[in-house]
């Protein structure tokens, strides 16, 4: 009988997307194929402790009244002390015990200190295979300024933007408004390195810019002032290739239909706020879908992504404008990345299996 693969599922973390990561992990823990995989659930507290969690998906349900949280339960998970071992251990009340040899790590982490290449660097140092992009692509995908710069260099259309560092922001209100030169209202102010719409503001009047910058700088010392784009918000999912095959997209795309909100914000994404409809499959012509798939694969290659990504676009009257390449997208059963694959015929459980087995293959190579 084939031995089960042991998978360490990492979630929580130090970013403002801590609770979203927990909710994503809850979806994975509830759906992963237990006949194929043994699971070690490892939570990361907001202050960075690695703790052994209960293997119970219900613990991490996303509830607007009480968002899931990893707290210090007194355990400490210890990583291997070198690349010649894959054994994890846990310390409880001064006693150290083995968690067994780990075959692969699934870092379901969003935002800084998880999606940005930092945890990927740790796993590279100790020689553990992991799901998703490597250090460079993770860091690149996390930083909107550099992602847009690389995509623009690759000939992919992106919205005009200006990067602003916190130290560069003048105190003079007139000088602040000068940051809008060359852009047309509305614009969006976004932290360069954050996700889940945390710290994002829509600016419709110059007087709103200073407050939007303040909100953005609360998340990152670098923000983007980005031209608003008039177009449909459409997204498509990408899986990396296996055993020499090329990456592929989902057969369908999804669409975010904004009807009663200024934009697709955090509350709408995760807390069920009204004014947003998620549609999958999106109504696209054959030519539009083919073009979208082609650009998504070009973008996946341009940033050097591996494993998975969700590629987000605006479909305008002049064609597609790429908004973001998300290297560790939301992964709850109702998130757009798995939904696109489910509608394409790949179940949520099989999608998890695909990602894990592909990561093991990459580790062996």
N, C-alpha and C positions, 0 to 999 in steps of 0.2 A: 504493500500500500504506500502511495506517495506521501512523504512527510508534508504536513502543513507548513506554509511559509509563516514566519513570525513577523508581524508588522507593528512597528511602533508608530502610533498615531499621535502627532504633536499638535497642540492647539492652545488657545488663549493668547499669551504673549504680552509684550510691553506697549503695544500700540493702542491708539484710540479705537481700533477695530477689534479689541479683545473679545467682546461679547458676540460679535458676528462670527469670529473664528470658532468660538464654543458652539454656536448654533450649527455651523457647518459640520463640525466634528460630530455633533449629535446625529445629524443625518447619515453620516458615513458609518458611525458605530451601529446604527439601527439597521443598515442595509448590507454591510459587508458580508461576503459569503463565508460563514463560519465553518463550512465543510472544507474550505481551502486555506483559510487563514486563522492563525491565533493572533490575538490583538493585545498589545500593551498600550493602554491609554495614558499619555503623559501630558499633564497640564502645565502651562507656564504662567506663573502669577504675574501680576502687573509690575512687580519689582524684580522679576527674572528668575525666581526659583523654579526648578523642574521638580514637579511632584507627581506621585503615582495616583491616578484617579480611578474611581469606580468605573467598571465597564458597563455603564447604564445610560443609554441614549436619552432617557427621559430627564436625566439630570440637567441636560443642556438645551432644553426647549427654549425657544425664543418667545418671550412674553413681555409685552410692553410695560406691564406693571413691575416686573422683576427680571431684568436681563441676566443671563447666565454669567457666572463669574468663577474664576479659579482662585481659590484662597489657599493659604499655607496650612496644610493639614499635618505638618510635622514630618512628612516623608521627604526624601531627597533621592531622585534618580541620578545615577552616576553614569557618565558616558565611558566608553572604553578609553584606556590610558595610552592607546597607540593604535596604529592602523593594522596591527597583526592580530587583533581580537575584535569580535563583534558582540561581546557579552555585555549586557547592561546589568547593573546592580541597583538595589534600592537600600537606603539606610532608614531604619525605623527604630526609634528609641535606642540609638547607639548600636544596633545590630545590623549587619550588612548581609543581604541575601541576594541570590542570583535571580534575574528575570529571564535568563536564557540568552541564547545567541540570536541576534536580530538579523533578519534577511534584508529588510528594507524599511525605510522611514517614510511616512506620509506626513509632511509638514503642512498641515492645514492652517496656515498662518497668514493673516492679512495685514498689510501695512508694514511699518518700520519694525526692525528687529525680527523679521520672519519672512516677509515676501521680498525683501530688498537685497538679498545676497548674504546677509549676516549668518543666518542659520545654515544656509547652504555651505558657507565657508567652514563652519564648525564641522559639519558632516563630512566635507572633503578631508579635513585634517585627520579625522578618526577613521576614515575609510569606509563609511557606511553609504550604500546606495540610497537614493531618495527619489521621490516622485517630483517631477516638475523641472523647471529650468535651472541651469547652473548659476554660478556666482555672478558672472558678467551680465547675462540676460536678465536675471532677477533684479540686479541693481539698476540696469538700464530701463527695464519696464516699470520700475517703481518711480522713476524720476520723469515727470511729464515733459520737462524741458528737453532733456536729452533724447527721450523717445521721439519727440516731434522732430528734433534736429536730424536724427538718423533716418526717420521715415522720409523727411523732406529730401535728404540726400539721395534716397533710393527712388525718388520720383513719385512718391505717394502724396496725394493732396492732404494737407492738414489745415486747420483753421489758423489764421494769423494770430500771433501772440507776442507778448513781451514778458521776459523774466525780470522780476524785481527782487532784489535781496533786501532783507530787513534793514541792514546798515545803510542802504542807499535811499531810503524813503525820507524825503525832506519834511520839515515841520510846517513849511509854508503851504497853506491850502491850494494856492494857485499852482504851485509846483507839483503838488499831488495830482491835480487835474491834468497836468501836462503829460502824465503817464498814459493818458488816453489818446494822445496825438497819433494819428494814422489808423485809429480803430473807430468803429461806429457802434454806438449804443444800440442794444444792450451788449455788455460784455460780462464774462464770468471771471471771478477771481477765485483761484484754486491753489491750495498748497501744492508745491511741486511734488512732494513725496507723502501723499496720503491717499486713501481710497474711501469707498462707500459714501461718497459725497460729504465726508466730514470736512468742515471748514470751508465749504464752497458757498459763494454768494452770487446772486444775479444783480448786476448793477444797471439800472435803467436811467439814472440821473447822475451827473458828476458829483453831486453832494453826497452820494451813497458810497463813493469809492473809498474814502478814508476808513469808514467802519468795516467795509468788506476786507480791506487790507489787514485791519486789526484782527479780524476773525481768522483770516488765512494764516497770519503770522503766529497765531496761538498754536498752530499745528506744525509749522515748519518755518525756518528762517529764509526760505525762498518760495516765492509764489509766482503764479502765472496770471497775467491779465490777458484774457483770451477773447477774441472776437466771437460774439454769439453767432450761431449758424441757423439759418431758417431751413429746416429739413426734417424728414422723418428720422427717428432714432431707431436704428436697426443693428442687430448684433448677430454674430455667427460664432460657432464653436470650432476649435481646431484641436486635433490630436496628433502628437508626434508619430513619426514612422517607427516601425518595428522591424528588426532583422533586415535592414537594408532597404525597406520600403520608404516611400516618401510620406510626409505629413498629409493629412486629409482633413477636410472640413465636414461638418454635419451636412446632411442633405437639405436641410431647411434653415432658414434664419428666423429670428424672433424680432418683435417690434415692441417698443415702449410707447404707448399712446398716452400723451399727457393731455388731460382734459380740464382739470380743475386745480392745478398747482402751477407755480412758476417754473419748476423743473423737477426732475426725478431725484428728490432729496432723500436723506437718511430715513425719515419717518415713512415715506412711501415705499422705500426699498424693503424695509425690514419690520416695520411695526403696523403694517396694514392700513396706513392712512389713505384716505380717499383721493380721487382725482387722477389715478394712474391705472391703466389696464395693460397687462402683459399679454401679447398675442403671439402665438406660435402654432402653425407657421405664419410668417408675415406674407402679406399679399405682394409678391414681386413677380415681374415678368421673368421668363426664362433667361433673357439676356441680362437683366439686372442681377439675378441670382448668380449667374455664371461670372459676371464681372466682380461681384462682391466676394465670391469664393477665391478668385484669382488674386485680388488685392490682399485678402486676409492671409493667404499662403505666402505672398511676397513679404508682407509685414512680419509674419512669423519667422521667416528666414532672415530678414534684415536685422532684427534684434537678437538673433541667435537663440530663439526660444526652443525648449525641449519639453516633451511630455504633454503639455496642454496649454491652451490660452483661449480667452474670449476676446474677439476683436470687435470693437464698437465703431459704428459709423453714423454719420448723418447722410441721408440720401436727399440731395438738393436738386433743384431744376437743372443744374450743370453737372450732376453726377455725384459720386461718393466722396465724402470728406471723412478721413479716418480720425476718430476721436481718441481712442485709447487701445493699447494692447495690454490686457490684464493677464499676467502669468500665473496667478493663483486666484481664479475667479470664485465668486460665491458658489457654494457647492451643496446647498440644501436641496432637498428633492424638488422644490419649486423654483429654484434659481434658474436663470436663463441658460447657463452653460449645460447643465444636465438635461434641462427641458428640450433643448435643441437636439440632443442625442437621443433622448427617449422618443421624440416624435420621428426621428430618423430610423428608429427600430432597435436601438441599443438601450437595454434597461439600465436603471440606476445602479443596480448591483453589478451588472456586467461592465458598466463603465468604470466602476471602482476597480474591478478585477483587471480590466485592460490597463489602467494607469499603473497599478502595482506591478503587474507582470512585465510591462514595458520598462519600468524602472529597474527591475531585477536584471533584465537583459542588458540595459545600458551599463549597469554595474559590472556585469561579467565581461563586457567588451573593454 
